[in-house]
């Protein structure tokens, strides 16, 4: 056979073999990894849950429904982590405000450094608190939007 006729036959046979290969179900193992991430999230092991989602994305790039659900799970992980941080920061802020109010009541003529140090500390904590509140609001809204996008069409 001439070489010109063999080249198209060669590519045609490769295309036929590629199309006839058995399709591998990637959704099942990706779904298992997703459930593992959910379990870790509920156990408050946020870093391990994030790692599980990231690994699922790397190992199963064509598991589209699992990856889509993984976006919502990842957002939920971030939301829960932010809510936990917010709870801790809130209790610290309340204690520091009490200390600040006590220092404010004292007559500190000539010794104002504790007052200003505590004032700066409370201000810094309030800024962090506001930032984490905004993060919580963002993830609540993002999860709502993502769930809306992932609704099955009827």
Secondary structure as the mmCIF struct_conf table of DSSP 4:
data_model
#
loop_
_struct_conf.conf_type_id
_struct_conf.id
_struct_conf.beg_label_comp_id
_struct_conf.beg_label_asym_id
_struct_conf.beg_label_seq_id
_struct_conf.end_label_comp_id
_struct_conf.end_label_asym_id
_struct_conf.end_label_seq_id
HELX_RH_AL_P HELX_RH_AL_P1 UNK A 3 UNK A 20
BEND BEND1 UNK A 21 UNK A 21
HELX_LH_PP_P HELX_LH_PP_P1 UNK A 22 UNK A 24
HELX_RH_AL_P HELX_RH_AL_P2 UNK A 27 UNK A 42
TURN_TY1_P TURN_TY1_P1 UNK A 43 UNK A 44
HELX_RH_AL_P HELX_RH_AL_P3 UNK A 46 UNK A 59
TURN_TY1_P TURN_TY1_P2 UNK A 61 UNK A 62
HELX_RH_AL_P HELX_RH_AL_P4 UNK A 64 UNK A 105
BEND BEND2 UNK A 106 UNK A 106
TURN_TY1_P TURN_TY1_P3 UNK A 109 UNK A 110
HELX_RH_AL_P HELX_RH_AL_P5 UNK A 113 UNK A 149
TURN_TY1_P TURN_TY1_P4 UNK A 150 UNK A 150
BEND BEND3 UNK A 151 UNK A 151
HELX_LH_PP_P HELX_LH_PP_P2 UNK A 152 UNK A 153
#
